């Protein structure tokens, strides 16, 4: 099978694309990637050896543009649409998997125009604009939050499962603000750092590159020992060392925590499109798998109250809820549809 994987813009979309191409390769299939010159697509896949070919077309987001900016964005999508049609024809693509994001628009529309099956993975609890538009035309629409989804779960790298364990007492807390960091989470970590140290609880903190120096200096002034990172690729091993996470609720991080059995207090990014981070975390809370609080709440008091809880029930439930080999099952499902 020859498959096109498209989408991206942000890391949350691209980690799904990465999981899918690895699963496709393991099953002996060829995959190409069509993304954008904008966003993080090049950073992830320009030198990615698993894809047979990668293409980065000049596109930008449309929804967040106004006036002439929106017209220009639509013009770029139109140009990329025709470029995508040529690419799909050149490689005899039999199916396309969209992982969402503005990068997916051109290749997804080109796929439908060629009457080629389109598969969609929605990473958030609130459907993205593009995914909502294309959903009626998709051969499959996969979502970890949708009970009617034919495949349950979220594609997560196996490393997060390998280090999974059941937590009970809190000996280490990890603070995660995402790749760019989150000032609200950084400030919460600093406000509670002394209390954690007095309780003998270790701190791991991924502060983001923009806020790293400030956070480092404040920890030094507090005389608090911390394992501090601006950015790190060792997240699976760091999560495994922790017993509780304080985190944004982007979909990829949320499901990585779930796969690892690591309970979390989620603090959603308040300006996320359609407030999707809140609804991602609400799904976890509604299933009694963790906690979620807005930035404007008394986060310090809430976190301190969680420290005395036994996490065993939530940790076990997270492990039972997470599904391994989701990306592989998504690829096998494409083969099934094509063979039908």
ABEGO torsion letter per residue (X at the ends): XBBBBBEEGBAAAAAAAAAAAAAAAAAGBBBBBBBBABEAAAAAAAABAABABBBBBBBBBAAABBEAAAAAAAAAAAAAAAAAAAAAAAAGBABBBBAEEAAAAAAAAAAAAAGBBBBBBBABABBBAAAAAAAAABABBBBAABAABABBEBBBBAAAAAABBBBABBABBBBBAEAAEBAAAAAAAAAAAAAAAAAGBBBBBBAEAAAAAAAAAAAAAAGBBBBBBABBAAAAAAAAABABBBBBABAAAAAAAAAAGBBBBBBBBAABBGGAAAAAAAAAAAAGABBBBBAABBAAAAAAAAAABBAAAAAAAAAAABBBGAAAAAAAAAAAAAAX
